Structure formats: C-alpha cells, structure tokens
C-alpha cells in the first residue's frame, strides 16, 4: 500500500503531498489542471524514463517520493539494503532540469532498474489509453498468458529458446547447402592444384642445389680453362714450371741442411711449399678433367627450375608459400569431403529441434485454451456488473502462419454487445466505453489476489450515466481489501471514494501553479457539483451530488 506521495517541482506542481488510504482514492480536477502530473510522478517511481521538460520552470530539479508499506517477502528480498528496524519502504527519484536523474531505495542511491524491479511489485499502473491496447493482438496474448499461471512464463521462455535454436539450425543448414552446391567444382579445382604441386614435389633444398648446378654449367668452359691454366703454370708438360723451380731451389737448401738452424727452418717451409704446389697442380688438373656435363643437363635443370618458378608465381612467391598452400588445399578438400556428413547431422538436429518446438507449441496452446475458457467466463461475470449483462465475451485461438517468439497462436478477444448477434473482434465491435469496461473486467480478473496498489488514469473514458455508476461499483469492489488510486472525471465514481483529492490550476501567476488538496467531507459535495457541470449554488446539482454520496 502507498501511504504517502510527495511531489516537488514536477511540471506545474510546486509542492504536493498526498496521504492515501486503503480502498478507493480518487483524484479529480478540471481538464488541463494537471491530473496526469501525478501519473507522471508515479511513472518515475516505477522507473520510467526521465526527460527534459519534467522540471517546473525556474527550479533546478524535480523530486518524487513514495512511502510504501513494507511487505515481509520484499524485506527478505532486499535484505541488508534496508535498515533492520525499517517499517516502511521509501522510493524516490530526483530529476535535473537537463533530464538526468538519480534513484533512491530506502534512503540509499540505487540504479533505476532496481527501483523498477521493486516498484513493479508495489504498484500496477494503467494509463488513460490502456483500453486502446486491447485492440492489439499482442496485448490480448499477454493478458491471456498472464492468466495461465506462474509456470506459464517459464514454458513460454523455453519455447522462445527452442525457436531461436531452430532458426539458428535453419541458417546453418542453408549455409551447408549453399556450400554443397559449389562443392564439386571447388573439389575439382583443389584436386588439380594439389596434384600439380605433388607431381612437382618441390623443395627449397633441391632448388638451391639446382641453382648452383645451373650457374656452374653456364660457366663450364671458363672454369675448365682456369683449372688447366693454373695446373699448367704449376706443372707444365714441357719445362720446369713452378713445381720444377721449387724443386731445384730446394735441392740447394737440402745441401746445407743442418749447418745453420735459422736456414733449416726456412728450408722446411720451402719443402712444404713445394709439396703444396705439386698437390695443387694435381687437384686443378683433376678438377679440369672431371669438369663436364651430360648432354642436355642444363636444359633439364632449367626446365625443373621453371616448374618451381611457375608454382611460386601462382602461390605466394616462395616454395615455402607453395607448400603451405598445398596443405591448405588438402585441409579444405577434407572439409568439403565432410560436407555430406555435416548436412546429414544438421538435418537431423533441425528435425529434432522442430519436433521439440512443436511439442512446446502444443503445451502453450493447451494452457492457453484452458485459461481462455476460465478468463472469458470471469470477464463475462464482471461485465454483467458493468451494465453489460447481455454481452457475450469469447477468446479465440487460431494458428499463426509462422511461429513467433511468443508461440504459434494468434489470440483474438471477441465480443457481442447484444444477444443474438454473433461475436466479433473487439477492435471492430466495441465502442470506447465498452473497451473501458472490458479492460476493467480483465484487470479485475488479472489482479485478483494481488496486493499491489492499482492506479487507473482515466480508465472510465467514454462512459457515463448508470454505466459510470456500475464502473464505480466495480472499482470499489476491486479496492476492497487493497488500495486503488483512480484519476477520474466522473462524479459517479468520485462519490464512491474513501479519500478524495482535488487538483486545481492557478493560471493567474507565471508559471502556472497546480495545487493538490485533500477534500474534507463537506467539500466533496462542491467538487461533485463542479464535476456535474453545474454552478456552485445550483440547488438541484447539490441535491444530486448529495444523493450520489448517500447512494455510495
């Protein structure tokens, strides 16, 4: 229950404090006086979006505070976020002129989402255009699902998860099928390129060796001439040459060997030089004699290197890149070879998911059909008390063309205002006043057993006369044992209030000021006279107002 509502600098209200009672509390006032400002205040407490323009001109910030009775279960949920001796729960919101806001729970700063979560169990707010939502199939489905019980939300969430899985599997299967369509062509290309590389069987070591052999074969004559020239200079076929001269000079050194140790060392070096020159000559001659090539060997090497160059140009510029490309082709080929297996597995998974989806859809439909019968009967019973005794009300379920996140059902509320007339869609048949009464009946059923404060913002739109009295009776019945706050323009409803608040606007000052007053018992008659559209001293209107109060 909401004990107190305080509002400061919100739109036209400079300061207002409402002390509410259990039962039916009503707020009345002239059109444009600012009744909906209080609805805006409650919306802020419910975690609604703060925006620029909410703050009264000239003020720095707006402030809204609600003092609620603290339910035991909520105390357990909030735990140490509340003082141990707290007997009430205070929710508050500050909004700056720039639209920034801060939320408070139990006197402590909190996130707006925290405020929204807590307030959702304390207040149920129904705006002045709520009845128009009844014409929407989505809103009708939500109302029906709300009547299916607490476990129904879990069933619907499981259905939504299954549907999401089905959609994901369908996309995956489509992708696999697209890949399978181009599979054969790609596999042929992969086989060709892998076969080409494997047939060439290139290696970096082989390429280095081939390049070296090619360079030698291209210069074989020069190499042979250099080798034989060096060998001839060292040991010619005719004449002494270097080795002969070294041998002749060494003979003289050997003749004085042992005479002078200093010359002996030099002689030893001379003999080593002669030996090295002799061996070098033999090696040069042997190199020159062995230097040669098979006929066409250079062409063979050039062709082999051309194969390597072609592969490098196609696949990355180096043989390492060529070999890496071949490995990727093999892996891709293996992957494509597995597409058929993947297709079968994906198709089987999709079939299983669709079976599960169908089962969950059937469970949703069964729960909705059972709840539809109960809800329709309860609404018809309440409509009888809203001056629609002869009206029929039905809830029809039809299959959807395509299943959606909420199931495979389309819900349609149907009504017939008069007996003997076939029921038709609510959006086509019901007038504005009838929509208001149907909504009130639905909300009455939906909120049976709920302890939240119910707030109705002009739920009585489009009705009057005896119907208005019937609606008022329903509101008072709904308020029995709980708290209900109703913003109304009908005296028939206002006369039933346990507490009556009046809103007036003073436009003689700038900016205009809206004032909220709690009406004393003697002041209620005057407000009802105003609501009847009569002058304050209209005797007949005052008598009518008093009769309304006596009848209450």
Secondary structure, 3 states (H helix, E strand, C coil): CEEEEEEEEECCEEEEEEECCCEEEEEEECCCCCHHHHHHHHHHHCCCCCCCCCECCCCCEEEEEEEEECCHHHHHHHHHHCCCCCCEEEEEEEEECCCCEEEEECCEEECHHHHHHHHHCCEEEECCCHHHHCCCHHHHHHHHHHCCCCCHHHHHHHHHHHHHHHHHHHHHHHHHHHHHHCHHHHHHHHHHHHHHHHHHCCCHHHHHHHHHHHHHHHCHHHHHHHHHHHHHHHCCCCCCHHHHHHHHHHHHHHHCCCCCHHHHHHHHHHHHHHHHHHHHHHHHHHHHHHCCCCCCHHHHHHHHHHHHHHHHHHCCCCHHHHHHHHHHHHHHHHHHHCHHHHHHHHHHHHHHHHHHHHHHHHHHHHHHHHHHHHHHHHHHHHHHCCCCCCCEEEEEEEEEEEEECCEEEEEEEEEECCCCCCCEEHHHHCCHHHHHHHHHHHHHHHCCCCCCEEEEECCCCCCCHHHHHHHHHHHHHHCCCCEEEEECCCHHHHCCCCEEEEEEEECCCCCCEEEEEECCHHHHHHHHHHHCCCCCCCHHHHHHHHHHHHHC
